Amino acid sequence: MKSNKSQLKRASNAALMSLLNLTVFPVVGFVALLFMYIKTAESDAIDRYYVVLGIKTNVIAGAALIVVTGLMILLGGFDSPWTWVYVVSYFVFVHALFILFATWTLTRSWTGEKLTRSFLSK
């Protein structure tokens, strides 16, 4: 599949918005991804792929955050000392993996290739 420069630019912008949503601009990055989804026309283009991947990644990260918050409330509330164990563990292990994945998608978007297992078999 051939990708032109404008598609690669939009793909890297989508991956960047995904990363920004997970780090410094939550909600703003996600809304930007939704607008990018509306603007991408071709369903098999590389920019659409990275927009959809960013949306999926951030929805899963949001769901994980909701689960951890629910567990904190169920297992002791916000006054429990264990709350900090859950919060720190979540951010060190789970949220850091989401950020690492978003960073990997950003670097892959610069090449114009999708995330595949083909590079592992070489």
HELIX and SHEET records of a PDB file:
HELIX    1   1 LYS A    5  LEU A   22  1                                  18    
HELIX    2   2 VAL A   28  LYS A   39  1                                  12    
HELIX    3   3 ILE A   46  LEU A   74  1                                  29    
HELIX    4   4 TRP A   82  SER A   89  1                                   8    
HELIX    5   5 TYR A   90  HIS A   95  3                                   6    
HELIX    6   6 ALA A   96  THR A  111  1                                  16    
HELIX    7   7 SER A  118  LEU A  120  5                                   3    
END                                                                             
